[in-house]
Amino acid sequence: MGSLKVCICGGGALGHVISATMASHDDYQVQLLTGHPDLWEKEISISIPGEKAVTGRLTRISSDAREVIADVDYVILCLPGYLIDPTLRKIAPFLKKGVVVGSVVSSNGFFWMARSILPKENPFFGLQRVPYIARVIEYGHCAELKGYKNELKVAVSENGDKEVIRKIVETFFGTTTVLLKSFLAAALTNSNPLLHTARLYMLFKDYSPGTLYKEAPLFYEDWDEESSKLLIACDDEFQQILGRLPLGGEEIPPVLTHYDSIDSKSLTCKLRSIKPFKDIRLDMLRTMDGFAPDWQNRYFTEDIPYGLLIVKSFAVFFAIQTPSIDKILYWAQERMGKEYLIGGSLSGRDMADTGVPDNYVSSIGELLEV
C-alpha cells in the first residue's frame, strides 16, 4: 500500500485520538485541518486504559484547507453535524480527483451533504458508529482512548471502489470492518440521536428556570428506568421507519438487541455498567452556587438538528406517527429557543439550519433511488 497521506478534519476528542493513533504508524502521513492550529503540538499522546500510551507525530497542522488537503489521498472528517457542510465546501476546491472523503459520524446528514457538495469524481464513505470512545485531556496535546468497537460497519458511495475502501478503513482503525449494502444503514441511527435526547428529556423535563444542581449528573452511571422506557419507545418508532426503507437486508438492531437487554430494567443496568461510559458527566453551566442546564450543550445542538430531526424527516415522508420522538422535539426546541416542528410538520423557521435531507435533495424519495 505504501505510505498514505491522510488529512484529519476536526480537533475534537475523536480528531485527537484518530490523528495521533494513525500518525503513530509508518504507513500514514497525517495532516490536520483545525480552526485552532496555534493550540496544537505536532506530537500528540494518547493514553489507553490498561495499555501502553501511543504518541503520533503530525506532519502538518493548518486552518488553511489548501495547505493540508491538496496533496492527500484520504480525508477523514471528525466533526459535529453543523460543521460538515461548511467543511466540505472548504475542502472541495482543493481535492485531487479520486481522493476519498470519509466521516466517522454519518448520522448527521453527511451522505446527502457529500453527494450535493463534493465533486463527482471524489468517492465518500461513512461509518455506522464511531470507532472509539474518546475524551480530550489537554487540547492539542493529549487525549484518552476510553473504548474500542469490536467491529465497524462502513457504507461507500456508488462512485467508489467499495472493497478497496473497506480494506483501507479497516487498516485505518485496526478493526474488522464490514461493508454495508446501503448508505441508509449508516445515515440513520438509534444511537446518539435517540440515546442522548431521551436521557436529556427525562433529566430536565420538569426543570424550572433558576433551579440549580449541586453537581452535574453522571450521564450513564445515574441512568434511570424512565429514560430507558422513553428510549425504547423512540426506538420502536425508529424501527417502523426502517421497515419502510430499502436497506437490502442490512440491519440496524433495536436498542434492546444492541445492548443485550430484554426490557427497560435490564437496559438500565446495562447502560450503567458499560466501562467506557464511566465518569461521563453532562456539560452544564457552572455558577457560584451550582450547575444549571446548558441548552446549547452539544447534546442539544448536535443530536436535535443533526440527529433526531433527520429521523423525524423520514417519519414524515412515510407518514409514520412518532409521538415519543415528537414529545422530545417539542420540549427541546422550546428550551433551545428554536422552531422546527409545528403541528407535526417540519416547517419551523429554523429548519434550514439542520441536517435533514430536504435541505440537500428534492425529496427523500430521491435518496431511496440511490
Summary of the structure (lengths in Angstrom):
residues: 370
radius of gyration: 20.2
end to end distance: 30.5
largest distance: 59.0
contacts: 1232
relative contact order: 0.11
helix: 40%
strand: 18%
